[in-house]
Amino acid sequence: MSKNNTLRKAKDVKNDEFYTRLEDINAELIHYEEFFKGKTIFMNCDDPTWSNFWRYFHIEFERLGLKKIKTNKK
């Protein structure tokens, strides 16, 4: 039997929402912090309040020196 049964089942029932953990986002983006100063971050997601990427940038907004966080939410 295949080891990716969970992914196959999710695809079959159209439940393919998988989320990146906040800890993983922090561990990766810590290497790129100097590139965020003065930048606008565009969060291209259906509902930014459910996104851990949005949460990371919202929490770290001032420390990263971000200019703005934009979303496509109306």
C-alpha positions, 0 to 999 in steps of 0.5 A, spaced: 500 500 500 502 507 498 505 511 503 501 517 501 494 514 503 492 521 506 494 525 500 490 521 496 484 521 500 484 528 501 485 529 493 479 524 492 474 528 497 477 535 495 480 536 502 487 538 500 488 544 505 494 543 509 498 548 513 505 550 514 506 550 521 508 557 524 515 554 527 517 551 520 515 558 517 520 562 522 525 557 522 526 558 514 524 565 514 529 567 519 535 566 514 531 572 509 529 577 515 534 583 512 530 582 505 523 584 508 525 591 511 520 596 507 517 591 503 510 590 502 508 583 503 502 580 498 498 574 502 495 571 496 490 566 500 482 565 501 482 567 508 489 570 511 486 569 518 487 562 517 494 562 514 500 561 518 504 565 513 499 571 515 500 570 522 508 570 522 508 577 518 503 580 522 506 578 529 513 580 526 511 586 522 515 591 526 521 587 528 521 585 520 520 593 518 515 591 513 511 597 510 504 593 509 501 586 508 496 586 503 491 581 502 486 579 496 480 579 501 475 584 500 
